[in-house]
Every structure is written in C-alpha cells, then in structure tokens.
C-alpha cells in the first residue's frame, strides 16, 4: 500500500511486508519449536529491514503459555540504523487465559519493530495486553500498552492502544481502534493520536475483504510540525 509522510502529499512512499513461518508439533517433546522470517521493503525496495527468528512455545499450565525466541536482524538503506552488518534480537513472552472471556499477555525483549505509525524502531521494549471476548454475545474489546527505549538516539516512546468491535454475523465484523503515541525525543516531544474504523468481510475460508478509514493527528514541540493525515484503504488478505 502507499503512504504519505507530509501534510501536502509532496512525498509518497510505500511498504511491502513479507512473512513466512514454519511450526512443528512433535509428540515426543513438551514444547513446540518454530522459525519465522519477516521482511519489510520501503521506498520502492531502496530500503529494507529483515529479521529471522527461531523460537519455542512452552506450555506451563492449562491456562498459561510462554514463548522465547532469538534471531538476527539486518538492513539496507536508512531503515534499521546500525544493522547493516547485522544485530542480535530476542524477546520472551507469557500468554494467560484468565477465564472464558478474559486473556492477558506480556512481552519483553530487544528487537526491531514496525509500529502502527509505520515507523521502524529498535531497542528494549515491554508490552502488556488485556483482551475480552464475550461468551454471551458477539462483542470483543482490548487494550495494549508498550514502552520502549529507542536506540541509538536514547529516545523514549510509549504506545497505548484500545479497540472494540462486534461480529455482525459469521462472515462480517466491525472494529474501532484508538492509538495514543507520545515520544520523548532528544530534540523535542511528539504526540500522535490515531483513529481507525474497519469493516472486515470473509469472502472464502482463506480470503478476507477489508475496508479501513484512518485519521492520524500529529503534534510536535518545540517546533510546530502539527498536521493531520487521512487514509482510506481497501485490502484483500489471504491465508496460505
């Protein structure tokens, strides 16, 4: 898809994301090993960020599951600053099914991530998520908080997400999302509010049609670089 970085649409860019995974469920092991590969290509393939992980899912109890993964990241161009020669990445996580309706998870690690704001960041981070899915209706909701120390500049960023939606029928769902992302840069501060409305329609068991509207509101200090981005997207996603 295409994105615009300036309020006057003077600079247009794009992102292509490729992901592949291999998962193995052995009968003679108490854990499930797996491997994943992620590649992000920016600016008509002039820049890229790629990561390869090996990991394992670890069942701790009937309601608690952990995972650990480690890997290697490398880049070309300006994305993923400092990884042209490669760098080690890792994280660990816990998933807890509290009851029939509530679940929570926590992750801690040091890796590269592409945020909902389509920005690439690297450094230590911690994430906590709480999710709800009604056992008596089609309603679902959740919230996520992420705190990160961005290397090599030493900036600090946070990302708070809340969403809610419901399934209209077995094939159609609607969702609303709000994201608040304050960042403390060495040269100033930035606040971003992102609002998204989404309609998903399952066309086949493996093919989904999506209609998305997104408004992003940027505010920066001490230099006033405030502006608003609007985006409407129609997408088809297919599970292989």
N, C-alpha and C positions, 0 to 999 in steps of 0.2 A: 504494500500500500504506500501511498505518497503522504508526506507530511510537510508542513511549512514551519520554518523557525522564526520568521519575522512577521510583525503585525501588518506589513504592507505586502506580504506574499512575494517578497523580492527574492527569497532563497527557498528553493524547493529541493527536498531530498527524499530518500526512501529507505526502507528497511526490509530485508528479506531474512526470514528466520527458518532454519532447518534444524530438525531434532530427530534423533533416532535412539532407540534403546533396545537392549537385549536382557531379558529377565529369565531366570532359571529357577524352577521349583523342585528341588530334589527331595526324594522321600527319605533319604538317609541322613539329611542334615537338619539341624534345628533352626537354621537361618536361610534366607533366600538371597543369593548373590545376583548382582546385576551390573550393567555398564551402560552409560549414556554418552551421547555426543551432541553438543549444541554449537551451532554456527550462526552468527549474526553478520550480515553483509550490509554496509552502509555506502551511501554516495555512489550508486551505480558500481558497486564492487571495488571502489578505490580504497575502502577501509573495511576491516573485518575484525571480529572477536570470536575466538573459537575455544571451547572447553571440552575436555574429555574426563569423565569420572568413572571410577569403579567403586562399588559400594555393596552394602548388605542391609537387608531388613531383618530386624531382630525381634521376634515375639517375646514379650516379657510376661504378660498375663493375658487373659481373655479380653481385657479392655485396654491394655497398654501395649504399645508397639514402638520400638525405637529404630533408628537407622543411623548409619555412619557412611560417609563417602569421602574420597580423596581423589585428587586428579591434577591435571596440568592445563594451564591456560596460555594462549599465545595470541598475538595480534599483528596486524599490519596497518600502517597509517597512524592517525592520531588517536583512534579508539583504543581503550585499554592501555593507557600511557604506562610505559615501563615494562611491558610484557613482550616486546619484540623478540627477546631471547627466551621467553617462557617463564612462568612462575608457578609455584605450588599453590593449590587451592583445596579447601576442605570445609566440611560442616557436619554437625551432628544434630539429630532431632528426635522428638518424642511426640507421639500421637495418642491421645487418650479419649476413648469413647465413654463419656460420663454416664449417660443413660440412653434411652431410645431416641431422645430428641437433641441432646446436647453433646458436643465434642469440642476438644481443645487441642492445640499443638504448640510446640515451642521449638525454635531452631537457633543454633549459634554456630558461627563459622567465620571464615576469611575467604572470600571469593569475589568474582565479578558477577554483577547483576545488571540487567536492563530493566529499569523501573517503568511503571505505568506512564511516566512522563517521557519515555523513550530516551532516557539518559543512561549512559554507561558509568557505573561506579565500582570501585574496588576498595576493600578494606574489611575490618572486623564489623560484624553486624549481629544483631539479635532480633528475632521476630516472635511475637505471640499472637495466636489466633483463637477466637471463640466463635463457634458456629451453632446454629439452631435450625432444625428441620422438623416441622410439626408432624406428629404421628396421627393427628386427627384432621388435618386439612392440607391444602397444597402450598401453604406459606413456608418460606425459608428466609433466613437472615444471618448476618455475621459481621464480625469486626476484626481488624488486624492492625497491629502496631509494630513498626520496625524502627530500630535505632541503629545508626551506622557512623563509623569513623572513616572518612574517605581519605585514602592515600593517593599520591604522596603529599598533597597540599595540607592535610591536617584539618579539613573542614568537618563539621558535624551536621548530620541531616537526620530528619525523622519523617516517617510516612505513616499516616493514620487513615485507614480505610473502613468504611461502613457500607453495607449493602443490604437490600431487602427485595423480595420478589415473590412471585407465586406462579404455579403451573396452571395455565388456563384449562388445558386438557393434557392428554398423554403425549401430544406432539408439540405443544406451544407453551412457552414460558416468557414472562416479562421480568425485568430486573432494573432497579435503580441503584446507582453507586455514587458515593461522595468520597473524595480523597482530599486530605489536607497535608501539605508537604512543606514544612519550614526548613530552611537550610542556613546554617551559620558559616558563611564564607570568611576567609581571611581578610577580604576587602569590603565586606558588607553582608547584608542579610537579604533573603528572598523568601517570600511566601507564595505558595501556589494552591489554588482551590480548583479541583476538577470535578465536574458533574457529568454523569453518563446515564443515558437511558437506552435499554437494549431489549429487542424482541427477537427471540430465537424460535425457529420452526424446523422440526425434524422432518426432512423430506423422505429419507430412507433410513434404515438402521445405522448407516455409517455416514450419512450426508446431512449437514445442518445449514440452513439459510439464516443469516443474521442481519438485522437492521440496527444500526448504532448511531446515536447522536451524542456528541460530546462537546462540552464547553469548558475551556481552561482559562482561568483568570490568574495572571502573573502580577506580582508586586515586588519591586526591588528597592533597597535603600543602601547607601545614601543617594546613589544615582537613581533617578526615577526612570525605570525602564518598564513601567506597567503597560500591559496590553491584554487583550482577550482573543483567544483562538476559538473558532467554531469548526467542528468537523462532523460530517455525515458520511457513514460508510455502509456499504452493502457487501457482505462477505459470504463465501461458501467454505465450509470446513469439512474435511473428510477424514474419517478414522481408517487407517490402513490395517 
